[in-house]
Amino acid sequence: MSQNDFSKFSLLDLFHQEAENQTAILTQELLALERDPSDAARLEELMRAAHSLKGAARIVGLDTAVQVAHALEDCFVAAQKGAAVLHAGAIDVLLRSVDLFSRVAKTPEENIGIWANENAPEIEQAVCAVNAITSGQLPVEEPVKASPSASKPEEPKAVEAVPAKNDDRVLRVAATNLNRLLGLAGEALVESRWLSPYAESLLRLKRQQTVLSQSMDTLRESLSARKLDEKTLALLTEAQRQAAACVQTLGERHGELELYTRRSASLSHRLYREVLASRMRPFADGVQGFQRMARDLARQLGKEVKLQISGESTPVDRDVLERLEAPLGHLLRNAVDHGIESPEQRALSGKPREGTVRLEARHVAGLLIISIDDDGRGVSLEDLRAAVVAKKHTTAEIAKTLSEGELLDFLFLPGFSLRDVVTEISGRGVGLDVVQNMVKTLGGSVRLNTQPASGTRFQLQLPLTLSVMRFLLVEVVGEPYAIPLSRLTRTLRVPRGEIETLEGREHIAFEGQRVGLVSAAQIFDKSQTATGDELSVVILGERTKRFGVVVDRFLGERQLVVQPLDARLGKIKDINAGALMPDGSPVLILDVDDLMRSVELLVSHGQLDRVQQNAQAVDEGRRRKRVLVVDDSLTVRELERKLIGNAGYEVEVSIDGMDGWNAVRTQPFDLVVTDIDMPRLDGIELVRLIKNDPRLKVLPVMIVSYKDRTEDRNRGLEAGADYYLTKGSFHDETLLNAVADLIGAPLG
């Protein structure tokens, strides 16, 4: 940002920014100094910040602010000389003085004079208290009174208010503009992928042209024995020349298109990543007020607590970070109030007098994981069990049978609290349910673990950004759907033999629970039933309310740009938003909460269909052998499909090696029949991938190729192929005999 960019700001606007920056420094350094009062470097930093504030306040004519800043500066100078001792009581006074500047920074310009007059007594009192510390008249240490920062964390500073640690400049950009840019960048990324199919089709055209040119050469050789007239010979020569020129031109254009495709894809990826990065803020920006909040609350409660924050540089979407302030603040207050014991209790338990609360942010597998741990008393499961019964959530007999996880889930119920006495801080039963609901609106989940007498851990699992998320793609009756990874518990392939029927409902065993099954096809009002020996099941919901949603198959994980649906459509049942697949095709994103409500409605009305097929259909599916044919030639592919299919096998086809590799990883097959020369991934590499995969290495693979040289055959067999057959020699019986040798008859 050039200096001219500041021309539109008034001096008071600039003072507001300066006050935000310097008060952040003062608060941070005072909290650190409290733990190490002899740190000379921090005293120097505090003195400089106070001096800067004094100069800025003097420029804009805020005499009262000048007085406070001057008193702070004198105090820090006295501390540097050893004339003043900054113990915890003194830090309380200094922090309250710093709070004055925070309030000044948030006061509109037109109200600044009124604010100064109304708060003149408080300002005078603050100056007197700071001067008392400077002169050695130390205030008596006592717990701080409840303050706004103890009941609510200080609002996170905007990106512009944090002092930069490098030479990067910061511009103010509206969030709507960033959202629009991200959407356009995502569309550019999708559009760039449309070029690859054209490049592949051009390569196929080049191959066909090469075959045509070779055919013409063969034709000329066969006609060379005959005496051709000059005109015919000239036409044949010209045709050969034109064919050769076409091959050369197609080769050159294909090379140019491939180069452009790579450059376009690279540029689109870079643009997308840069725009996405512009939406991200370091985790530290959202937690600046928590150190102060934890410190003040601990002193108010007569406790000694240390808050450790790690992962401060972890990038987080600005929307996610802003909406996390309230739930994180509540969990930290819970840790200090409910979790950490008094110093005397900790000493009797053999613990350090000072308790520790840890707040950590990190990225794991494309998700944002935030953990809040304390080394306090933990949750007494017996007390919790008694409270559940006392509040009439269940009977004493049932409560005795509840597992730890089931008991802890009661803490997230509205109005539930283990405190008998209501205080300013806790006991109202409002909190963890709000935390859970807030996290769910962000597309995340909360997990709670506790060890009695050792501590408690809350773990929040959230998407990195609300605009770009990772999804599991599933297929339901031929249509793809996307499920946010952060909202699903597990994916399973369940053999049909493991499905049990209890009271007319189908269940599977999962983590010691009985989880009911429901067909995704029924949820979406479709009639098709899942086939095959195994069912693809997505486990959704919390521990006490889980369902297994049966889909046709898993299509893999994808990172997609979330596109809100047109508001004119209203709320669509079970659907939250849309996205574009890498090939440009649309996909609907499921609303997991709405989906769970739809399942509960089906259950309550007794309308659940069975996901099992009838016995005859199941037996038929189990006996039928499945073969995957992989070939980039449409003619050869269809010929092999018909030959093998007419023999009674179930046949699927893939248009190249990469398509075949994706197919064998997501569907069960008894045999793969593949060509060698194919775009994207040739047959030799496909064989290697299959044979190197622990799950697929037993899958038989047959190579069918025009290449009949000994070295070609050896390459295929060395790669792991179980059979090698040449296209030039095979006929119906040869191919079918080879298939039968490898996997047996079509029906088992």
PEBELVEN-V521224 format. One line per field, one symbol per residue. phi: phi as a letter, one per 30 degrees, with the letter a starting at -180 (. if undefined). A space follows every 10 residues. Layout:
phi = ???
This chain:
phi = .dddddddcd ddeddedddd dddddddddd dddddbdcdd dddddddddd dddddddddc icdddddddd dddddddddd didbccdedd deddddddee dddddcdeed cdddddddce dddddddddd dddddjdddd daeddebedd cbdeeddded ddddcbcdcc cdbddddddd dddddddddd dddddeeddd dddddddddd dddddddddd ddcddcccdd dddddddddd dddddddddd dddddddddd dddddddddd dddddddddc bdeedcbddd dddddddddd ciccbccccb iddddbeedd ddddeddddd dddddddddd ddeddddddi cedcdbccbb bacbhibccc cbcbccdicd dddddddddd didadddded cddedddddd dcdeidacdd cdbdcajdic ldddeddddd ddibbbbbbb beickbbcbc cbddbdcbbc bccbcbhicd bcceedccda cbcceddcdc cbhicdbbdb hicccdcbdd ddechccdcd cjdbcdbcdb jdedbcbccd cdaccjcbcb ddcedeeddi dceiccabac dedjddbccd cddddddddd ddddcicddd ddddeddddd dddddcbccc addddddddd dddddddjdd ccbbdadddd dddddcbdbc accbdcdbdi addddddddd dcdedcdddd bccbbddcdd ddddeddddk dcabbcddcd bedddddddd ddbiddcc
